[in-house]
Amino acid sequence: MATFDHHCFWIGNCVGEKNHSLFWWYLLCETITLAWACSLIASTFFYTNGANFLSTWFMLNTPSLLCLLMCLGFLLM
């Protein structure tokens, strides 16, 4: 009798007896990839100085900030 832990909709397959270790390797690779993506996105931030520092920073970095928040959200899943 085959036993399965759960159906993972991310990989579209059931996780169980023969692929449990592969599932953990998949999670590790996804975590490393998302951490790498977060570091790449964080390196694209523009640094500003001046009187309107905060508003200028947000205006220049809004796309990068949204991408970083999305990657961090997936990383927390």
PyMOL Python script that loads the backbone (N, CA, C, O; Angstrom):
from pymol import cmd

cmd.read_pdbstr("""\
ATOM      1  N   MET A   1       0.842  -1.180   0.000  1.00  0.00           N
ATOM      2  CA  MET A   1       0.000   0.000   0.000  1.00  0.00           C
ATOM      3  C   MET A   1       0.888   1.244   0.000  1.00  0.00           C
ATOM      4  O   MET A   1       1.761   1.388   0.856  1.00  0.00           O
ATOM      5  N   ALA A   2       0.669   2.119  -0.938  1.00  0.00           N
ATOM      6  CA  ALA A   2       1.475   3.329  -1.071  1.00  0.00           C
ATOM      7  C   ALA A   2       0.971   4.408  -0.114  1.00  0.00           C
ATOM      8  O   ALA A   2      -0.232   4.591   0.072  1.00  0.00           O
ATOM      9  N   THR A   3       1.911   5.101   0.474  1.00  0.00           N
ATOM     10  CA  THR A   3       1.542   6.214   1.348  1.00  0.00           C
ATOM     11  C   THR A   3       2.117   7.496   0.777  1.00  0.00           C
ATOM     12  O   THR A   3       3.262   7.537   0.329  1.00  0.00           O
ATOM     13  N   PHE A   4       1.316   8.524   0.801  1.00  0.00           N
ATOM     14  CA  PHE A   4       1.728   9.832   0.314  1.00  0.00           C
ATOM     15  C   PHE A   4       1.470  10.858   1.398  1.00  0.00           C
ATOM     16  O   PHE A   4       0.462  10.798   2.101  1.00  0.00           O
ATOM     17  N   ASP A   5       2.395  11.803   1.527  1.00  0.00           N
ATOM     18  CA  ASP A   5       2.247  12.858   2.525  1.00  0.00           C
ATOM     19  C   ASP A   5       1.163  13.840   2.112  1.00  0.00           C
ATOM     20  O   ASP A   5       0.217  14.093   2.857  1.00  0.00           O
ATOM     21  N   HIS A   6       1.314  14.384   0.921  1.00  0.00           N
ATOM     22  CA  HIS A   6       0.378  15.405   0.467  1.00  0.00           C
ATOM     23  C   HIS A   6       0.553  15.631  -1.030  1.00  0.00           C
ATOM     24  O   HIS A   6       1.523  15.169  -1.630  1.00  0.00           O
ATOM     25  N   HIS A   7      -0.376  16.332  -1.610  1.00  0.00           N
ATOM     26  CA  HIS A   7      -0.256  16.746  -3.002  1.00  0.00           C
ATOM     27  C   HIS A   7       0.272  18.171  -3.020  1.00  0.00           C
ATOM     28  O   HIS A   7      -0.324  19.068  -2.423  1.00  0.00           O
ATOM     29  N   CYS A   8       1.374  18.373  -3.695  1.00  0.00           N
ATOM     30  CA  CYS A   8       1.980  19.696  -3.784  1.00  0.00           C
ATOM     31  C   CYS A   8       1.556  20.340  -5.099  1.00  0.00           C
ATOM     32  O   CYS A   8       1.910  19.857  -6.175  1.00  0.00           O
ATOM     33  N   PHE A   9       0.800  21.430  -5.011  1.00  0.00           N
ATOM     34  CA  PHE A   9       0.340  22.076  -6.230  1.00  0.00           C
ATOM     35  C   PHE A   9       1.444  22.872  -6.905  1.00  0.00           C
ATOM     36  O   PHE A   9       1.302  23.236  -8.073  1.00  0.00           O
ATOM     37  N   TRP A  10       2.550  23.155  -6.203  1.00  0.00           N
ATOM     38  CA  TRP A  10       3.668  23.872  -6.817  1.00  0.00           C
ATOM     39  C   TRP A  10       4.373  23.002  -7.846  1.00  0.00           C
ATOM     40  O   TRP A  10       4.765  23.489  -8.906  1.00  0.00           O
ATOM     41  N   ILE A  11       4.536  21.719  -7.542  1.00  0.00           N
ATOM     42  CA  ILE A  11       5.203  20.818  -8.488  1.00  0.00           C
ATOM     43  C   ILE A  11       4.204  19.960  -9.251  1.00  0.00           C
ATOM     44  O   ILE A  11       4.587  19.255 -10.185  1.00  0.00           O
ATOM     45  N   GLY A  12       2.934  20.008  -8.873  1.00  0.00           N
ATOM     46  CA  GLY A  12       1.892  19.273  -9.580  1.00  0.00           C
ATOM     47  C   GLY A  12       1.997  17.773  -9.412  1.00  0.00           C
ATOM     48  O   GLY A  12       1.706  17.021 -10.343  1.00  0.00           O
ATOM     49  N   ASN A  13       2.408  17.331  -8.240  1.00  0.00           N
ATOM     50  CA  ASN A  13       2.593  15.908  -8.014  1.00  0.00           C
ATOM     51  C   ASN A  13       2.393  15.602  -6.532  1.00  0.00           C
ATOM     52  O   ASN A  13       2.465  16.490  -5.683  1.00  0.00           O
ATOM     53  N   CYS A  14       2.144  14.343  -6.244  1.00  0.00           N
ATOM     54  CA  CYS A  14       2.033  13.908  -4.850  1.00  0.00           C
ATOM     55  C   CYS A  14       3.432  13.661  -4.295  1.00  0.00           C
ATOM     56  O   CYS A  14       4.303  13.142  -4.993  1.00  0.00           O
ATOM     57  N   VAL A  15       3.635  14.029  -3.059  1.00  0.00           N
ATOM     58  CA  VAL A  15       4.916  13.827  -2.388  1.00  0.00           C
ATOM     59  C   VAL A  15       4.740  12.656  -1.441  1.00  0.00           C
ATOM     60  O   VAL A  15       3.834  12.644  -0.607  1.00  0.00           O
ATOM     61  N   GLY A  16       5.612  11.673  -1.577  1.00  0.00           N
ATOM     62  CA  GLY A  16       5.455  10.491  -0.738  1.00  0.00           C
ATOM     63  C   GLY A  16       6.701   9.650  -0.674  1.00  0.00           C
ATOM     64  O   GLY A  16       7.810  10.160  -0.516  1.00  0.00           O
ATOM     65  N   GLU A  17       6.507   8.349  -0.797  1.00  0.00           N
ATOM     66  CA  GLU A  17       7.545   7.370  -0.526  1.00  0.00           C
ATOM     67  C   GLU A  17       8.832   7.574  -1.328  1.00  0.00           C
ATOM     68  O   GLU A  17       9.909   7.695  -0.745  1.00  0.00           O
ATOM     69  N   LYS A  18       8.733   7.611  -2.631  1.00  0.00           N
ATOM     70  CA  LYS A  18       9.935   7.570  -3.452  1.00  0.00           C
ATOM     71  C   LYS A  18      10.457   8.936  -3.868  1.00  0.00           C
ATOM     72  O   LYS A  18      11.559   9.031  -4.410  1.00  0.00           O
ATOM     73  N   ASN A  19       9.709   9.971  -3.633  1.00  0.00           N
ATOM     74  CA  ASN A  19      10.188  11.284  -4.046  1.00  0.00           C
ATOM     75  C   ASN A  19      10.243  12.287  -2.893  1.00  0.00           C
ATOM     76  O   ASN A  19      10.311  13.491  -3.138  1.00  0.00           O
ATOM     77  N   HIS A  20      10.215  11.831  -1.670  1.00  0.00           N
ATOM     78  CA  HIS A  20      10.241  12.735  -0.518  1.00  0.00           C
ATOM     79  C   HIS A  20      11.563  13.492  -0.444  1.00  0.00           C
ATOM     80  O   HIS A  20      11.569  14.695  -0.186  1.00  0.00           O
ATOM     81  N   SER A  21      12.681  12.804  -0.666  1.00  0.00           N
ATOM     82  CA  SER A  21      13.978  13.500  -0.611  1.00  0.00           C
ATOM     83  C   SER A  21      14.117  14.480  -1.773  1.00  0.00           C
ATOM     84  O   SER A  21      14.714  15.545  -1.612  1.00  0.00           O
ATOM     85  N   LEU A  22      13.575  14.136  -2.937  1.00  0.00           N
ATOM     86  CA  LEU A  22      13.613  15.055  -4.072  1.00  0.00           C
ATOM     87  C   LEU A  22      12.808  16.317  -3.786  1.00  0.00           C
ATOM     88  O   LEU A  22      13.175  17.408  -4.221  1.00  0.00           O
ATOM     89  N   PHE A  23      11.722  16.163  -3.062  1.00  0.00           N
ATOM     90  CA  PHE A  23      10.906  17.315  -2.696  1.00  0.00           C
ATOM     91  C   PHE A  23      11.687  18.261  -1.793  1.00  0.00           C
ATOM     92  O   PHE A  23      11.616  19.478  -1.962  1.00  0.00           O
ATOM     93  N   TRP A  24      12.436  17.711  -0.830  1.00  0.00           N
ATOM     94  CA  TRP A  24      13.243  18.557   0.042  1.00  0.00           C
ATOM     95  C   TRP A  24      14.352  19.242  -0.738  1.00  0.00           C
ATOM     96  O   TRP A  24      14.655  20.403  -0.465  1.00  0.00           O
ATOM     97  N   TRP A  25      14.972  18.560  -1.706  1.00  0.00           N
ATOM     98  CA  TRP A  25      15.980  19.192  -2.555  1.00  0.00           C
ATOM     99  C   TRP A  25      15.362  20.308  -3.387  1.00  0.00           C
ATOM    100  O   TRP A  25      15.975  21.356  -3.592  1.00  0.00           O
ATOM    101  N   TYR A  26      14.138  20.072  -3.864  1.00  0.00           N
ATOM    102  CA  TYR A  26      13.428  21.103  -4.624  1.00  0.00           C
ATOM    103  C   TYR A  26      13.211  22.347  -3.746  1.00  0.00           C
ATOM    104  O   TYR A  26      13.455  23.466  -4.197  1.00  0.00           O
ATOM    105  N   LEU A  27      12.759  22.166  -2.512  1.00  0.00           N
ATOM    106  CA  LEU A  27      12.546  23.299  -1.605  1.00  0.00           C
ATOM    107  C   LEU A  27      13.850  24.038  -1.320  1.00  0.00           C
ATOM    108  O   LEU A  27      13.859  25.267  -1.253  1.00  0.00           O
ATOM    109  N   LEU A  28      14.938  23.316  -1.152  1.00  0.00           N
ATOM    110  CA  LEU A  28      16.232  23.952  -0.904  1.00  0.00           C
ATOM    111  C   LEU A  28      16.664  24.778  -2.118  1.00  0.00           C
ATOM    112  O   LEU A  28      17.120  25.911  -1.970  1.00  0.00           O
ATOM    113  N   CYS A  29      16.519  24.212  -3.308  1.00  0.00           N
ATOM    114  CA  CYS A  29      16.909  24.944  -4.527  1.00  0.00           C
ATOM    115  C   CYS A  29      16.036  26.176  -4.731  1.00  0.00           C
ATOM    116  O   CYS A  29      16.539  27.224  -5.136  1.00  0.00           O
ATOM    117  N   GLU A  30      14.755  26.071  -4.461  1.00  0.00           N
ATOM    118  CA  GLU A  30      13.873  27.229  -4.593  1.00  0.00           C
ATOM    119  C   GLU A  30      14.242  28.326  -3.590  1.00  0.00           C
ATOM    120  O   GLU A  30      14.220  29.510  -3.928  1.00  0.00           O
ATOM    121  N   THR A  31      14.579  27.936  -2.367  1.00  0.00           N
ATOM    122  CA  THR A  31      14.972  28.906  -1.352  1.00  0.00           C
ATOM    123  C   THR A  31      16.257  29.619  -1.750  1.00  0.00           C
ATOM    124  O   THR A  31      16.365  30.837  -1.606  1.00  0.00           O
ATOM    125  N   ILE A  32      17.232  28.865  -2.250  1.00  0.00           N
ATOM    126  CA  ILE A  32      18.489  29.469  -2.692  1.00  0.00           C
ATOM    127  C   ILE A  32      18.250  30.404  -3.877  1.00  0.00           C
ATOM    128  O   ILE A  32      18.824  31.491  -3.931  1.00  0.00           O
ATOM    129  N   THR A  33      17.414  29.993  -4.818  1.00  0.00           N
ATOM    130  CA  THR A  33      17.129  30.818  -5.988  1.00  0.00           C
ATOM    131  C   THR A  33      16.423  32.115  -5.594  1.00  0.00           C
ATOM    132  O   THR A  33      16.754  33.180  -6.114  1.00  0.00           O
ATOM    133  N   LEU A  34      15.462  32.035  -4.687  1.00  0.00           N
ATOM    134  CA  LEU A  34      14.768  33.243  -4.248  1.00  0.00           C
ATOM    135  C   LEU A  34      15.683  34.171  -3.448  1.00  0.00           C
ATOM    136  O   LEU A  34      15.597  35.391  -3.584  1.00  0.00           O
ATOM    137  N   ALA A  35      16.549  33.607  -2.623  1.00  0.00           N
ATOM    138  CA  ALA A  35      17.499  34.445  -1.880  1.00  0.00           C
ATOM    139  C   ALA A  35      18.453  35.136  -2.845  1.00  0.00           C
ATOM    140  O   ALA A  35      18.789  36.304  -2.649  1.00  0.00           O
ATOM    141  N   TRP A  36      18.891  34.435  -3.878  1.00  0.00           N
ATOM    142  CA  TRP A  36      19.766  35.019  -4.888  1.00  0.00           C
ATOM    143  C   TRP A  36      19.031  36.130  -5.648  1.00  0.00           C
ATOM    144  O   TRP A  36      19.607  37.185  -5.915  1.00  0.00           O
ATOM    145  N   ALA A  37      17.759  35.892  -5.997  1.00  0.00           N
ATOM    146  CA  ALA A  37      16.969  36.912  -6.689  1.00  0.00           C
ATOM    147  C   ALA A  37      16.793  38.148  -5.813  1.00  0.00           C
ATOM    148  O   ALA A  37      16.876  39.274  -6.303  1.00  0.00           O
ATOM    149  N   CYS A  38      16.552  37.945  -4.529  1.00  0.00           N
ATOM    150  CA  CYS A  38      16.412  39.087  -3.611  1.00  0.00           C
ATOM    151  C   CYS A  38      17.702  39.890  -3.543  1.00  0.00           C
ATOM    152  O   CYS A  38      17.656  41.119  -3.512  1.00  0.00           O
ATOM    153  N   SER A  39      18.841  39.229  -3.520  1.00  0.00           N
ATOM    154  CA  SER A  39      20.111  39.956  -3.465  1.00  0.00           C
ATOM    155  C   SER A  39      20.370  40.702  -4.774  1.00  0.00           C
ATOM    156  O   SER A  39      20.912  41.808  -4.753  1.00  0.00           O
ATOM    157  N   LEU A  40      19.993  40.117  -5.907  1.00  0.00           N
ATOM    158  CA  LEU A  40      20.150  40.818  -7.188  1.00  0.00           C
ATOM    159  C   LEU A  40      19.256  42.045  -7.261  1.00  0.00           C
ATOM    160  O   LEU A  40      19.682  43.105  -7.720  1.00  0.00           O
ATOM    161  N   ILE A  41      18.028  41.902  -6.813  1.00  0.00           N
ATOM    162  CA  ILE A  41      17.101  43.028  -6.841  1.00  0.00           C
ATOM    163  C   ILE A  41      17.574  44.127  -5.897  1.00  0.00           C
ATOM    164  O   ILE A  41      17.509  45.310  -6.231  1.00  0.00           O
ATOM    165  N   ALA A  42      18.047  43.734  -4.721  1.00  0.00           N
ATOM    166  CA  ALA A  42      18.521  44.731  -3.761  1.00  0.00           C
ATOM    167  C   ALA A  42      19.733  45.487  -4.287  1.00  0.00           C
ATOM    168  O   ALA A  42      19.959  46.635  -3.903  1.00  0.00           O
ATOM    169  N   SER A  43      20.510  44.864  -5.156  1.00  0.00           N
ATOM    170  CA  SER A  43      21.685  45.548  -5.711  1.00  0.00           C
ATOM    171  C   SER A  43      21.306  46.576  -6.771  1.00  0.00           C
ATOM    172  O   SER A  43      22.162  47.356  -7.187  1.00  0.00           O
ATOM    173  N   THR A  44      20.048  46.603  -7.223  1.00  0.00           N
ATOM    174  CA  THR A  44      19.634  47.563  -8.245  1.00  0.00           C
ATOM    175  C   THR A  44      19.070  48.846  -7.656  1.00  0.00           C
ATOM    176  O   THR A  44      18.703  49.753  -8.404  1.00  0.00           O
ATOM    177  N   PHE A  45      18.993  48.944  -6.341  1.00  0.00           N
ATOM    178  CA  PHE A  45      18.465  50.164  -5.728  1.00  0.00           C
ATOM    179  C   PHE A  45      19.371  51.357  -6.027  1.00  0.00           C
ATOM    180  O   PHE A  45      20.597  51.245  -6.009  1.00  0.00           O
ATOM    181  N   PHE A  46      18.757  52.476  -6.297  1.00  0.00           N
ATOM    182  CA  PHE A  46      19.487  53.719  -6.498  1.00  0.00           C
ATOM    183  C   PHE A  46      19.632  54.424  -5.151  1.00  0.00           C
ATOM    184  O   PHE A  46      18.709  54.424  -4.337  1.00  0.00           O
ATOM    185  N   TYR A  47      20.780  55.012  -4.931  1.00  0.00           N
ATOM    186  CA  TYR A  47      21.012  55.759  -3.706  1.00  0.00           C
ATOM    187  C   TYR A  47      20.930  57.246  -4.031  1.00  0.00           C
ATOM    188  O   TYR A  47      21.536  57.726  -4.990  1.00  0.00           O
ATOM    189  N   THR A  48      20.181  57.950  -3.224  1.00  0.00           N
ATOM    190  CA  THR A  48      20.010  59.385  -3.450  1.00  0.00           C
ATOM    191  C   THR A  48      20.335  60.138  -2.171  1.00  0.00           C
ATOM    192  O   THR A  48      20.360  59.572  -1.078  1.00  0.00           O
ATOM    193  N   ASN A  49      20.579  61.409  -2.339  1.00  0.00           N
ATOM    194  CA  ASN A  49      20.746  62.293  -1.186  1.00  0.00           C
ATOM    195  C   ASN A  49      20.205  63.655  -1.579  1.00  0.00           C
ATOM    196  O   ASN A  49      20.027  63.944  -2.763  1.00  0.00           O
ATOM    197  N   GLY A  50      19.955  64.460  -0.619  1.00  0.00           N
ATOM    198  CA  GLY A  50      19.422  65.782  -0.896  1.00  0.00           C
ATOM    199  C   GLY A  50      18.238  66.090  -0.011  1.00  0.00           C
ATOM    200  O   GLY A  50      17.976  65.400   0.975  1.00  0.00           O
ATOM    201  N   ALA A  51      17.525  67.143  -0.383  1.00  0.00           N
ATOM    202  CA  ALA A  51      16.423  67.626   0.444  1.00  0.00           C
ATOM    203  C   ALA A  51      15.237  66.662   0.438  1.00  0.00           C
ATOM    204  O   ALA A  51      14.675  66.377   1.496  1.00  0.00           O
ATOM    205  N   ASN A  52      14.855  66.165  -0.710  1.00  0.00           N
ATOM    206  CA  ASN A  52      13.704  65.258  -0.816  1.00  0.00           C
ATOM    207  C   ASN A  52      14.179  63.814  -0.929  1.00  0.00           C
ATOM    208  O   ASN A  52      13.809  63.097  -1.859  1.00  0.00           O
ATOM    209  N   PHE A  53      14.994  63.404   0.018  1.00  0.00           N
ATOM    210  CA  PHE A  53      15.612  62.078  -0.044  1.00  0.00           C
ATOM    211  C   PHE A  53      14.582  60.958  -0.148  1.00  0.00           C
ATOM    212  O   PHE A  53      14.678  60.113  -1.038  1.00  0.00           O
ATOM    213  N   LEU A  54      13.598  60.943   0.751  1.00  0.00           N
ATOM    214  CA  LEU A  54      12.660  59.827   0.815  1.00  0.00           C
ATOM    215  C   LEU A  54      11.763  59.763  -0.405  1.00  0.00           C
ATOM    216  O   LEU A  54      11.581  58.682  -0.966  1.00  0.00           O
ATOM    217  N   SER A  55      11.198  60.875  -0.835  1.00  0.00           N
ATOM    218  CA  SER A  55      10.311  60.851  -1.996  1.00  0.00           C
ATOM    219  C   SER A  55      11.076  60.519  -3.270  1.00  0.00           C
ATOM    220  O   SER A  55      10.554  59.806  -4.127  1.00  0.00           O
ATOM    221  N   THR A  56      12.292  61.014  -3.415  1.00  0.00           N
ATOM    222  CA  THR A  56      13.108  60.695  -4.587  1.00  0.00           C
ATOM    223  C   THR A  56      13.497  59.230  -4.585  1.00  0.00           C
ATOM    224  O   THR A  56      13.470  58.578  -5.628  1.00  0.00           O
ATOM    225  N   TRP A  57      13.861  58.705  -3.420  1.00  0.00           N
ATOM    226  CA  TRP A  57      14.257  57.304  -3.319  1.00  0.00           C
ATOM    227  C   TRP A  57      13.099  56.394  -3.706  1.00  0.00           C
ATOM    228  O   TRP A  57      13.287  55.450  -4.473  1.00  0.00           O
ATOM    229  N   PHE A  58      11.899  56.664  -3.182  1.00  0.00           N
ATOM    230  CA  PHE A  58      10.747  55.838  -3.517  1.00  0.00           C
ATOM    231  C   PHE A  58      10.383  55.956  -4.995  1.00  0.00           C
ATOM    232  O   PHE A  58       9.980  54.967  -5.609  1.00  0.00           O
ATOM    233  N   MET A  59      10.516  57.137  -5.569  1.00  0.00           N
ATOM    234  CA  MET A  59      10.190  57.313  -6.974  1.00  0.00           C
ATOM    235  C   MET A  59      11.150  56.516  -7.865  1.00  0.00           C
ATOM    236  O   MET A  59      10.721  55.912  -8.849  1.00  0.00           O
ATOM    237  N   LEU A  60      12.415  56.509  -7.534  1.00  0.00           N
ATOM    238  CA  LEU A  60      13.404  55.796  -8.337  1.00  0.00           C
ATOM    239  C   LEU A  60      13.369  54.287  -8.123  1.00  0.00           C
ATOM    240  O   LEU A  60      13.667  53.524  -9.042  1.00  0.00           O
ATOM    241  N   ASN A  61      13.011  53.855  -6.929  1.00  0.00           N
ATOM    242  CA  ASN A  61      13.139  52.444  -6.575  1.00  0.00           C
ATOM    243  C   ASN A  61      11.822  51.687  -6.461  1.00  0.00           C
ATOM    244  O   ASN A  61      11.820  50.551  -5.987  1.00  0.00           O
ATOM    245  N   THR A  62      10.716  52.268  -6.872  1.00  0.00           N
ATOM    246  CA  THR A  62       9.428  51.594  -6.741  1.00  0.00           C
ATOM    247  C   THR A  62       9.382  50.249  -7.467  1.00  0.00           C
ATOM    248  O   THR A  62       8.939  49.275  -6.859  1.00  0.00           O
ATOM    249  N   PRO A  63       9.814  50.132  -8.735  1.00  0.00           N
ATOM    250  CA  PRO A  63       9.766  48.808  -9.387  1.00  0.00           C
ATOM    251  C   PRO A  63      10.631  47.769  -8.676  1.00  0.00           C
ATOM    252  O   PRO A  63      10.207  46.629  -8.488  1.00  0.00           O
ATOM    253  N   SER A  64      11.833  48.161  -8.285  1.00  0.00           N
ATOM    254  CA  SER A  64      12.715  47.219  -7.582  1.00  0.00           C
ATOM    255  C   SER A  64      12.136  46.827  -6.228  1.00  0.00           C
ATOM    256  O   SER A  64      12.244  45.672  -5.817  1.00  0.00           O
ATOM    257  N   LEU A  65      11.530  47.773  -5.544  1.00  0.00           N
ATOM    258  CA  LEU A  65      10.944  47.486  -4.239  1.00  0.00           C
ATOM    259  C   LEU A  65       9.768  46.528  -4.357  1.00  0.00           C
ATOM    260  O   LEU A  65       9.614  45.631  -3.529  1.00  0.00           O
ATOM    261  N   LEU A  66       8.937  46.709  -5.379  1.00  0.00           N
ATOM    262  CA  LEU A  66       7.804  45.798  -5.591  1.00  0.00           C
ATOM    263  C   LEU A  66       8.283  44.388  -5.930  1.00  0.00           C
ATOM    264  O   LEU A  66       7.727  43.409  -5.433  1.00  0.00           O
ATOM    265  N   CYS A  67       9.302  44.281  -6.764  1.00  0.00           N
ATOM    266  CA  CYS A  67       9.857  42.958  -7.092  1.00  0.00           C
ATOM    267  C   CYS A  67      10.467  42.297  -5.860  1.00  0.00           C
ATOM    268  O   CYS A  67      10.316  41.093  -5.654  1.00  0.00           O
ATOM    269  N   LEU A  68      11.151  43.085  -5.052  1.00  0.00           N
ATOM    270  CA  LEU A  68      11.753  42.537  -3.837  1.00  0.00           C
ATOM    271  C   LEU A  68      10.687  42.052  -2.867  1.00  0.00           C
ATOM    272  O   LEU A  68      10.834  40.983  -2.275  1.00  0.00           O
ATOM    273  N   LEU A  69       9.622  42.817  -2.695  1.00  0.00           N
ATOM    274  CA  LEU A  69       8.537  42.388  -1.802  1.00  0.00           C
ATOM    275  C   LEU A  69       7.863  41.123  -2.309  1.00  0.00           C
ATOM    276  O   LEU A  69       7.492  40.257  -1.517  1.00  0.00           O
ATOM    277  N   MET A  70       7.702  41.009  -3.627  1.00  0.00           N
ATOM    278  CA  MET A  70       7.098  39.796  -4.194  1.00  0.00           C
ATOM    279  C   MET A  70       7.996  38.581  -3.955  1.00  0.00           C
ATOM    280  O   MET A  70       7.507  37.516  -3.577  1.00  0.00           O
ATOM    281  N   CYS A  71       9.301  38.731  -4.171  1.00  0.00           N
ATOM    282  CA  CYS A  71      10.225  37.620  -3.931  1.00  0.00           C
ATOM    283  C   CYS A  71      10.273  37.241  -2.456  1.00  0.00           C
ATOM    284  O   CYS A  71      10.321  36.059  -2.116  1.00  0.00           O
ATOM    285  N   LEU A  72      10.262  38.233  -1.590  1.00  0.00           N
ATOM    286  CA  LEU A  72      10.253  37.931  -0.145  1.00  0.00           C
ATOM    287  C   LEU A  72       8.968  37.230   0.266  1.00  0.00           C
ATOM    288  O   LEU A  72       8.987  36.361   1.138  1.00  0.00           O
ATOM    289  N   GLY A  73       7.845  37.599  -0.358  1.00  0.00           N
ATOM    290  CA  GLY A  73       6.589  36.914  -0.083  1.00  0.00           C
ATOM    291  C   GLY A  73       6.644  35.452  -0.479  1.00  0.00           C
ATOM    292  O   GLY A  73       6.178  34.588   0.264  1.00  0.00           O
ATOM    293  N   PHE A  74       7.215  35.165  -1.657  1.00  0.00           N
ATOM    294  CA  PHE A  74       7.371  33.763  -2.077  1.00  0.00           C
ATOM    295  C   PHE A  74       8.360  33.029  -1.196  1.00  0.00           C
ATOM    296  O   PHE A  74       8.199  31.836  -0.937  1.00  0.00           O
ATOM    297  N   LEU A  75       9.378  33.729  -0.736  1.00  0.00           N
ATOM    298  CA  LEU A  75      10.367  33.098   0.131  1.00  0.00           C
ATOM    299  C   LEU A  75       9.749  32.695   1.472  1.00  0.00           C
ATOM    300  O   LEU A  75      10.134  31.683   2.058  1.00  0.00           O
ATOM    301  N   LEU A  76       8.812  33.470   1.942  1.00  0.00           N
ATOM    302  CA  LEU A  76       8.143  33.135   3.210  1.00  0.00           C
ATOM    303  C   LEU A  76       7.176  31.954   3.067  1.00  0.00           C
ATOM    304  O   LEU A  76       6.859  31.283   4.049  1.00  0.00           O
ATOM    305  N   MET A  77       6.719  31.710   1.857  1.00  0.00           N
ATOM    306  CA  MET A  77       5.813  30.560   1.657  1.00  0.00           C
ATOM    307  C   MET A  77       6.592  29.286   1.802  1.00  0.00           C
ATOM    308  O   MET A  77       6.028  28.200   1.673  1.00  0.00           O
TER     309      MET A  77
END
""", "prot")
cmd.dss("prot")
cmd.show_as("cartoon", "prot")
cmd.util.cbc("prot")
cmd.orient("prot")
